Amino acid sequence: MQSHYAQSLLRSVPYQPNLLNTVMFLVKSSQQVAVLVVNYKGRPWMQGYLENRALFLSAFLCGAGLFILASGIIPPLNHFLELMVLPDDLRNRVLGMLLASTVGIFILDRIILAVFAPKVFYASTIKPLLSTKPKDFIPLFKTMLYVSGGLFIVPIVLSSPLLMIGAFWAYRKYKAMREQKEQEQLMKIDAQRAKQDDTSKSSNKSTLE
């Protein structure tokens, strides 16, 4: 009877965001990201972090979202997700805890792997680092820059109908320009193929004569 009464009482109380459930949500989400990153071993059994772009970008999005929510740089986003904006004295502690729960766990996992399985550590960590070139990071950095810009711009655009209309118009113009470039490229490819066919036909005629 008491458990049933407690459950009915909890259901009747509406959800109210506070510091406790906000910090719990941030810590739990960061731990889930850390578990995903640590358990994905990469080479030599599967694709590495940089090769598996979907995994890398999803982890980056989660990390960037947690940083934005914990720092409170976009208060409307916190209010939309029913999370409180952390005060200054608690914000730095939470950010440090989130950093320790993600990056620290990853570093600790690699240290344990290097101690107890050095061959696996070399194949999964050292060898990919040695074979990775700086130019391999350029596409990822571009995508991360676009995603970061979108995370900051989208809430601002959604806050005003005029900005939403302007963003839609800009997207239509960008889409039309991109389609035009693709058509021009296809026309160039068709023209090159036509030239190659003409040269091959002329060469065949000369050999027959």
Rosetta blueprint (number, residue, H / E / L):
1 M L
2 Q H
3 S H
4 H H
5 Y H
6 A H
7 Q H
8 S H
9 L H
10 L H
11 R H
12 S H
13 V L
14 P L
15 Y L
16 Q L
17 P L
18 N L
19 L H
20 L H
21 N H
22 T H
23 V H
24 M H
25 F H
26 L H
27 V H
28 K H
29 S H
30 S H
31 Q H
32 Q H
33 V H
34 A H
35 V H
36 L H
37 V H
38 V H
39 N H
40 Y L
41 K L
42 G L
43 R L
44 P L
45 W L
46 M L
47 Q L
48 G L
49 Y L
50 L L
51 E L
52 N L
53 R H
54 A H
55 L H
56 F H
57 L H
58 S H
59 A H
60 F H
61 L H
62 C H
63 G H
64 A H
65 G H
66 L H
67 F H
68 I H
69 L H
70 A H
71 S H
72 G L
73 I L
74 I L
75 P H
76 P H
77 L H
78 N H
79 H H
80 F H
81 L L
82 E L
83 L L
84 M L
85 V L
86 L L
87 P L
88 D H
89 D H
90 L H
91 R H
92 N H
93 R H
94 V H
95 L H
96 G H
97 M H
98 L H
99 L H
100 A H
101 S H
102 T H
103 V H
104 G H
105 I H
106 F H
107 I H
108 L H
109 D H
110 R H
111 I H
112 I H
113 L H
114 A H
115 V H
116 F H
117 A L
118 P H
119 K H
120 V H
121 F H
122 Y H
123 A H
124 S H
125 T H
126 I H
127 K H
128 P H
129 L H
130 L H
131 S H
132 T L
133 K L
134 P H
135 K H
136 D H
137 F H
138 I H
139 P H
140 L H
141 F H
142 K H
143 T H
144 M H
145 L H
146 Y H
147 V H
148 S H
149 G H
150 G H
151 L H
152 F H
153 I H
154 V H
155 P H
156 I H
157 V H
158 L H
159 S L
160 S L
161 P H
162 L H
163 L H
164 M H
165 I H
166 G H
167 A H
168 F H
169 W H
170 A H
171 Y H
172 R H
173 K H
174 Y H
175 K H
176 A H
177 M H
178 R H
179 E H
180 Q H
181 K H
182 E H
183 Q H
184 E H
185 Q H
186 L H
187 M H
188 K H
189 I H
190 D H
191 A H
192 Q H
193 R H
194 A H
195 K H
196 Q H
197 D H
198 D H
199 T H
200 S H
201 K H
202 S H
203 S H
204 N H
205 K H
206 S H
207 T H
208 L H
209 E L
